[in-house]
């Protein structure tokens, strides 16, 4: 099958899963009920399940796109929003917001967690960037190491904030850290969708540059790519996407690792094809994980971060062993 | 075509190149020689304008204009680059890598034109890689991969080509094969070639010019025959060499003691 054929199938399949998912859960909703005004199933469908499917889709798409560009940028399959410290920075921002929101009554309304996560993501990103710069140039290895260090640093700060918090806030932070799409505010969905679609547009626009960066920085520069400027733009776009997702749903791990790899195995490395595939597959993957989190222990709900981590751990190891076997990192 | 005048370069406190000057005309072949750490690769990167953050003095002119006056894409229509075959292997096929080289001519979101595809086909034909164009770079031998990089640079259709130790990972057969290809391309296509090399005999096969760098300074620049002047190579490498003539071709041959 041609690459375009595969891509069309991926998009079609993802859209079908996305559209079908709100019908399933603790109870199955019949399609004929969803347009009957006042019917309890219609309420359940439009007020709870559909917004949640949309949130899961854009969160999954955002995390997957970020993982894809980070891996291309660093030419390393283990580069994800987590290994680079961006999500722990965002988590720290949100934790501080929850803590201060309870004690000093800072009122930012619904955008509070988003703003705090973005500030946290920006802070971690700036630190990683500064460490890399101080060491001279834009070394991939130094940047990854800086990311790992910053990740540990912010993770411990999150624990510190949790330690300082009272039991209510502490529980809130802990629950949020597990990653969950339960109880999210519908009003914030538009923000998330806007950020992820803007990120998608930017990545599609820069697809050739990302391909060339994957080929190597010297090759990219000699083919006319402004390497540092392009890397900075992509890094900011990916970090803003991660910050937005984390602010809404907490740090949902491993999505940015699994989805881009699965897509590359099928479609190769051209980011013109890969980007739409990762967008739709990532969205659809998290929609399915969300469905699983609602069904497996129903009526209880497993935080979605636990579901993705359970799948991601073995996948991470598989990637590592596969890398060693093939003698390279991809 | 390429003129470097009193060029010095350093990163932070570390000075790497001092007062380097040379100029070569269109279609010339320049071999850059020197011991490890002499600044050869740095000079190549400066010619590619890869070192944005270093401090430089002096000037580099490409096709009569200062290198800083070019946009990155515009510069890429004049200078192409062939990296070493060792190290990172891009996850692309031969033809995909060659197609990426059309970036300086393409507009965003549009697909490659017929002219682009013709340039890619021609590059693969010149390097003899046509029949294996769909093979991933990872599955190639060192020699084949080096040719794939060369094909990608050719697809860029630039008058100047920079090569970073193109023969360093190759066995004698592939070395000879690639050397002949480079020399033919320089002569037949009129390409200006700048090649960093550790092979002291390469300049005598390619002809043209040689530049010897030592501790960041230009110890010698001139036509390759000048390398035979007594003591130059010995001073450059702190080593004794035997100068012979090739029994078949009569070309100078340098042997390390």
Boltz contact constraints between the chains, C-beta under 6 A:
constraints:
  - contact:
      token1: [A, 208]
      token2: [B, 103]
      max_distance: 6.0
  - contact:
      token1: [A, 211]
      token2: [B, 100]
      max_distance: 6.0
  - contact:
      token1: [A, 212]
      token2: [B, 100]
      max_distance: 6.0
  - contact:
      token1: [A, 215]
      token2: [B, 90]
      max_distance: 6.0
  - contact:
      token1: [A, 216]
      token2: [B, 88]
      max_distance: 6.0
  - contact:
      token1: [A, 218]
      token2: [B, 83]
      max_distance: 6.0
  - contact:
      token1: [A, 221]
      token2: [B, 48]
      max_distance: 6.0
  - contact:
      token1: [A, 221]
      token2: [B, 50]
      max_distance: 6.0
  - contact:
      token1: [A, 222]
      token2: [B, 48]
      max_distance: 6.0
  - contact:
      token1: [A, 222]
      token2: [B, 81]
      max_distance: 6.0
  - contact:
      token1: [A, 223]
      token2: [B, 76]
      max_distance: 6.0
  - contact:
      token1: [A, 223]
      token2: [B, 101]
      max_distance: 6.0
  - contact:
      token1: [A, 223]
      token2: [B, 103]
      max_distance: 6.0
  - contact:
      token1: [A, 224]
      token2: [B, 72]
      max_distance: 6.0
  - contact:
      token1: [A, 224]
      token2: [B, 73]
      max_distance: 6.0
  - contact:
      token1: [A, 224]
      token2: [B, 76]
      max_distance: 6.0
  - contact:
      token1: [A, 224]
      token2: [B, 103]
      max_distance: 6.0
  - contact:
      token1: [A, 224]
      token2: [B, 104]
      max_distance: 6.0
  - contact:
      token1: [A, 226]
      token2: [B, 72]
      max_distance: 6.0
  - contact:
      token1: [A, 269]
      token2: [B, 91]
      max_distance: 6.0
  - contact:
      token1: [A, 330]
      token2: [B, 91]
      max_distance: 6.0
